[in-house]
Amino acid sequence: MQRKSFSGMNCSIARSLEEVGEWWSLLIVREMTQGMNRFDQFQKELGIARNILTARLERLTELGIVERYPLPDRANTDGYRLTEKGEDLYPVIVALMQWGDRWLCPGDKPPTALVEDRTGKPIETLTVRAKGGKPLSFHNVRFAPGPGATKVTQGVIDGRNERVLGTA
């Protein structure tokens, strides 16, 4: 069954899911943030079929999330590393982990913890914050048309905001 493409939607969330919404992709990115860089390491750690891993690495490379580079200690072997675009996915990985730690861990016992390398202290939970630092939830934030909004998107956002304000 062919999955729906979100590439034509004027929505950054949908377009992001188009690129990294397939679960193996984010798990591969996760492994790279932990220092893995070789095909055989990804395959062993994730238990992913070689053909699927090949396809995911090729796609992540095409998208500019991952790049190949020659491994100096292994002749004719390439490694994989995150590009700047790929490194920008790190907060997404952390947010998913923290959500899973809160809602999916039996007995409230997460399997791993994120700690600052230098101090060994746990990191803070990621939070959406106002410019001044005040924590915000979706109750305190609304969508507003951005510079790339189409007329359709503008109408959808304006319609939502009218409903939120109680005037629709």
N, C-alpha and C positions, 0 to 999 in steps of 0.2 A: 504494500500500500504506500503510495507516494504521500509524503507529508506536505502540508500547506507551506508555501513560501511567504515570509513576512517582509521580504526585501523591498516590496513596493509600498509598504505602509509608511506614512509620514509620522513615525513614532520611533524615538531612539531606543525604547525598551524592546519593541518588536524587531528592529534592525539588529540590536545586540543579540537577541535570541537567535536570529538567523545565523549569526557567526559562531556563537559559543553555547547555544542552547542544548546541544546534544551532550549527554552526560559524560561521555568519554573525553570530550574536549576539555572540560574543566578539570577532570581528574588528571589528565596529562599535564595541564598547566600547574595544578597542585604539586605534582611530582617534580616539575622543574623548579618550583619555588623551594623545594627541599634539596636541591643540588643534583638531581638526576639529569643526565644529558644523553644517555645512550639508548638506542632502540631496545636492546636486550634487557636493560634495567626496567624500562617502562613495561615491557611485555611480562617480565617475571613479577614485578610488584603489583601490577593491576590484574594479571591473569586475563588479559585481553588477547583475542585472536590476532595473529600476525597481520592478516589482510585488513582487519578493521583498524589496527594501529597504524599500518602504512597509510591507509586512506585518511585517517584523522590527522596524522603528522603532515601529509601533503596538503590537506585543506588549511590547517593552521599556518603553514608556510605560505601558501597562496594568499591568505588574508593578511599576512604581515604580522601575525601574532608571535610566530616562532621563526627562527632562522637556523639554517644548517651551517656548520663550520667544520673544518677538518680537525680531527683530534690529533694533537701532536704525538701522543704516545702509541697511536694505533694506525698503521699504514692503511691507506685506502678506506678509512672509516670516518664517517661524519658523526658529529654530535649535534644536539639540538639545544637551543637556548632561547629564552624569551627576548623579544624585541622590546622597545619602549612601550609599544602598544600592548604587548603581552604582560609586561610588568604592571601596567595600569589595571590589570584584572585582579591584582592581589587583594585590594579591599573587598572585591566581590567574593573571592574565595573565603576570606576571613568572616565576612558577614554571613555567608552560608554555613560556615562551621559554627559560628556563635549561635545562630538560629537553631541548628541541629543539636548543639550542646544543651540548649534550653528546653527544647520541645521533644527531642527524640532519644535522649539517653536514659536507659533504664536505671532507676535508682538515683537519678541526678548525678551520675558519675561519668563525665566525659572521658573518652579514651585517650585524648591528648590535650595538652594545654599549650597555649602560645605565650611565651615569655620573652621579654627583651633580652637579647643576646648578652649585652654588656652587664646587666644587673641581675638577670635571672628572675625578675619580678613579672607577674602576669600583666598582659596588656589590658587596656580598657576595652569595654564593649563598644563597638562602633555605634554611633548615634548620629542622627540628622540634627544639625544645630543651626540656629540663627546666626547671623553675622557676629553678634555679641557673645555667642557661646551657649545660649539658652537651648536646652534640648527641645526638639519639636517632634510631634507625631503627624500622621496624615491629617489629623483633625485641625492642625494649625497651618497647613500648607495647601496651596491650590495650584493647579496648572494654569499657566498664563501663556499666551502665544509667544513663541520665540522668533528670532529673526528668520528662521527657516520654515515657519508655519505656512502651509498652503491655505487657500481660501476655505477648503473643506475642513482642515484642521482648525482654523480660526473659528469657524461656525460651531464645530463640535465643542471646542473649549469654551467658547462664549455661552453655548447652551448649557454646559455643565455648571459653569459659574453662576448662571441665572438660577438654576435649580438649587445650588448651594445657598444662594442668597435669598431663596424663597420667592423670587419674582416670576418664575416660569409657570 
